Amino acid sequence: MKKDWPRFLPNTPSAYACRGSAPCSASIFPPGPVRSFSDALKCDTVSFSRYFHAMLDKGIFTPPSQFEANFISATHSREDLEKTVAAMELSLREIWED
């Protein structure tokens, strides 16, 4: 899934970041680079909440906190991953177009 993200991440504001590597990652909304716990505490929880609910509206269940991880498992099909990537792209666009 992560290899598909470059197709839309360059079109999103820099206030979004995906950290980690498959099968584990986290979607966060930092004001800058995150190199420490104190940097992580500066993340935009309001934008994450909007992202979480936008994904939920599209049938994608993500962790309810940007400080928790997403996991990909063997039970996820290619179709599941493609649906998730499409929902991520649409959800991020919705957040920044408001």
Phi and psi in degrees as GROMACS dihedral restraints (atoms count N, CA, C in turn):
[ dihedral_restraints ]
;  ai    aj    ak    al  type     phi  dphi    fc
    3     4     5     6     1   -61.2    20    10
    4     5     6     7     1   -30.5    20    10
    6     7     8     9     1   -67.0    20    10
    7     8     9    10     1   -20.4    20    10
    9    10    11    12     1   -82.7    20    10
   10    11    12    13     1   -18.6    20    10
   12    13    14    15     1   -62.3    20    10
   13    14    15    16     1   -36.1    20    10
   15    16    17    18     1   -57.6    20    10
   16    17    18    19     1   -22.1    20    10
   18    19    20    21     1   -65.8    20    10
   19    20    21    22     1   -24.8    20    10
   21    22    23    24     1  -123.7    20    10
   22    23    24    25     1   -21.1    20    10
   24    25    26    27     1   -61.5    20    10
   25    26    27    28     1   -34.7    20    10
   27    28    29    30     1   -61.8    20    10
   28    29    30    31     1   -18.9    20    10
   30    31    32    33     1   -93.4    20    10
   31    32    33    34     1     2.8    20    10
   33    34    35    36     1  -104.6    20    10
   34    35    36    37     1   155.0    20    10
   36    37    38    39     1   -60.7    20    10
   37    38    39    40     1   158.4    20    10
   39    40    41    42     1   -69.5    20    10
   40    41    42    43     1    -6.3    20    10
   42    43    44    45     1   -80.5    20    10
   43    44    45    46     1    16.3    20    10
   45    46    47    48     1  -123.8    20    10
   46    47    48    49     1   139.1    20    10
   48    49    50    51     1  -145.3    20    10
   49    50    51    52     1   146.3    20    10
   51    52    53    54     1  -115.9    20    10
   52    53    54    55     1   119.2    20    10
   54    55    56    57     1  -111.8    20    10
   55    56    57    58     1   144.9    20    10
   57    58    59    60     1   114.4    20    10
   58    59    60    61     1  -171.0    20    10
   60    61    62    63     1  -145.0    20    10
   61    62    63    64     1   155.8    20    10
   63    64    65    66     1   -56.9    20    10
   64    65    66    67     1   139.2    20    10
   66    67    68    69     1   -93.8    20    10
   67    68    69    70     1    14.3    20    10
   69    70    71    72     1  -127.7    20    10
   70    71    72    73     1   131.2    20    10
   72    73    74    75     1  -155.0    20    10
   73    74    75    76     1   167.9    20    10
   75    76    77    78     1  -137.9    20    10
   76    77    78    79     1   139.0    20    10
   78    79    80    81     1   -96.2    20    10
   79    80    81    82     1   123.2    20    10
   81    82    83    84     1  -131.7    20    10
   82    83    84    85     1   163.9    20    10
   84    85    86    87     1  -127.6    20    10
   85    86    87    88     1    75.0    20    10
   87    88    89    90     1   -87.7    20    10
   88    89    90    91     1   152.6    20    10
   90    91    92    93     1   -79.4    20    10
   91    92    93    94     1    -9.3    20    10
   93    94    95    96     1  -170.7    20    10
   94    95    96    97     1  -166.6    20    10
   96    97    98    99     1   -59.5    20    10
   97    98    99   100     1   144.6    20    10
   99   100   101   102     1  -109.2    20    10
  100   101   102   103     1   108.9    20    10
  102   103   104   105     1  -120.7    20    10
  103   104   105   106     1    -6.1    20    10
  105   106   107   108     1  -152.2    20    10
  106   107   108   109     1   170.8    20    10
  108   109   110   111     1   -61.8    20    10
  109   110   111   112     1   -40.4    20    10
  111   112   113   114     1   -65.5    20    10
  112   113   114   115     1   -33.6    20    10
  114   115   116   117     1   -64.5    20    10
  115   116   117   118     1   -41.6    20    10
  117   118   119   120     1   -63.6    20    10
  118   119   120   121     1   -34.6    20    10
  120   121   122   123     1   -67.1    20    10
  121   122   123   124     1   -15.5    20    10
  123   124   125   126     1   -87.0    20    10
  124   125   126   127     1    -2.5    20    10
  126   127   128   129     1   -61.4    20    10
  127   128   129   130     1   149.9    20    10
  129   130   131   132     1   -81.8    20    10
  130   131   132   133     1    98.9    20    10
  132   133   134   135     1   -73.7    20    10
  133   134   135   136     1   -25.0    20    10
  135   136   137   138     1   -67.7    20    10
  136   137   138   139     1   -46.4    20    10
  138   139   140   141     1   -62.8    20    10
  139   140   141   142     1   -39.4    20    10
  141   142   143   144     1   -62.7    20    10
  142   143   144   145     1   -41.6    20    10
  144   145   146   147     1   -59.8    20    10
  145   146   147   148     1   -42.3    20    10
  147   148   149   150     1   -63.6    20    10
  148   149   150   151     1   -42.0    20    10
  150   151   152   153     1   -63.0    20    10
  151   152   153   154     1   -47.4    20    10
  153   154   155   156     1   -56.0    20    10
  154   155   156   157     1   -47.8    20    10
  156   157   158   159     1   -70.6    20    10
  157   158   159   160     1   -34.3    20    10
  159   160   161   162     1   -64.4    20    10
  160   161   162   163     1   -41.7    20    10
  162   163   164   165     1   -66.0    20    10
  163   164   165   166     1   -42.3    20    10
  165   166   167   168     1   -60.8    20    10
  166   167   168   169     1   -40.6    20    10
  168   169   170   171     1   -61.5    20    10
  169   170   171   172     1   -24.2    20    10
  171   172   173   174     1   -96.5    20    10
  172   173   174   175     1     7.9    20    10
  174   175   176   177     1    84.1    20    10
  175   176   177   178     1    13.4    20    10
  177   178   179   180     1  -106.0    20    10
  178   179   180   181     1   120.2    20    10
  180   181   182   183     1   -95.6    20    10
  181   182   183   184     1   108.8    20    10
  183   184   185   186     1  -106.6    20    10
  184   185   186   187     1   165.2    20    10
  186   187   188   189     1   -59.1    20    10
  187   188   189   190     1   143.4    20    10
  189   190   191   192     1   -77.2    20    10
  190   191   192   193     1     4.3    20    10
  192   193   194   195     1  -135.0    20    10
  193   194   195   196     1   140.5    20    10
  195   196   197   198     1   -73.8    20    10
  196   197   198   199     1    -2.2    20    10
  198   199   200   201     1  -100.0    20    10
  199   200   201   202     1    12.9    20    10
  201   202   203   204     1  -115.1    20    10
  202   203   204   205     1   163.4    20    10
  204   205   206   207     1  -103.4    20    10
  205   206   207   208     1   150.7    20    10
  207   208   209   210     1   -90.9    20    10
  208   209   210   211     1   143.8    20    10
  210   211   212   213     1  -126.0    20    10
  211   212   213   214     1   135.8    20    10
  213   214   215   216     1  -104.4    20    10
  214   215   216   217     1   133.3    20    10
  216   217   218   219     1  -125.9    20    10
  217   218   219   220     1   174.6    20    10
  219   220   221   222     1   -65.5    20    10
  220   221   222   223     1   -17.0    20    10
  222   223   224   225     1   -80.9    20    10
  223   224   225   226     1   -13.1    20    10
  225   226   227   228     1   -81.6    20    10
  226   227   228   229     1   127.9    20    10
  228   229   230   231     1   -85.7    20    10
  229   230   231   232     1   168.6    20    10
  231   232   233   234     1   -59.1    20    10
  232   233   234   235     1   -39.2    20    10
  234   235   236   237     1   -61.9    20    10
  235   236   237   238     1   -41.7    20    10
  237   238   239   240     1   -58.7    20    10
  238   239   240   241     1   -45.9    20    10
  240   241   242   243     1   -66.7    20    10
  241   242   243   244     1   -40.8    20    10
  243   244   245   246     1   -64.8    20    10
  244   245   246   247     1   -39.6    20    10
  246   247   248   249     1   -63.8    20    10
  247   248   249   250     1   -39.5    20    10
  249   250   251   252     1   -65.8    20    10
  250   251   252   253     1   -45.6    20    10
  252   253   254   255     1   -61.3    20    10
  253   254   255   256     1   -43.5    20    10
  255   256   257   258     1   -62.6    20    10
  256   257   258   259     1   -41.1    20    10
  258   259   260   261     1   -66.8    20    10
  259   260   261   262     1   -37.5    20    10
  261   262   263   264     1   -61.1    20    10
  262   263   264   265     1   -47.7    20    10
  264   265   266   267     1   -59.4    20    10
  265   266   267   268     1   -49.6    20    10
  267   268   269   270     1   -64.6    20    10
  268   269   270   271     1   -43.1    20    10
  270   271   272   273     1   -62.9    20    10
  271   272   273   274     1   -43.9    20    10
  273   274   275   276     1   -64.3    20    10
  274   275   276   277     1   -40.8    20    10
  276   277   278   279     1   -63.3    20    10
  277   278   279   280     1   -41.2    20    10
  279   280   281   282     1   -59.9    20    10
  280   281   282   283     1   -42.1    20    10
  282   283   284   285     1   -61.1    20    10
  283   284   285   286     1   -45.9    20    10
  285   286   287   288     1   -90.0    20    10
  286   287   288   289     1    -6.2    20    10
  288   289   290   291     1   -90.3    20    10
  289   290   291   292     1   -12.3    20    10
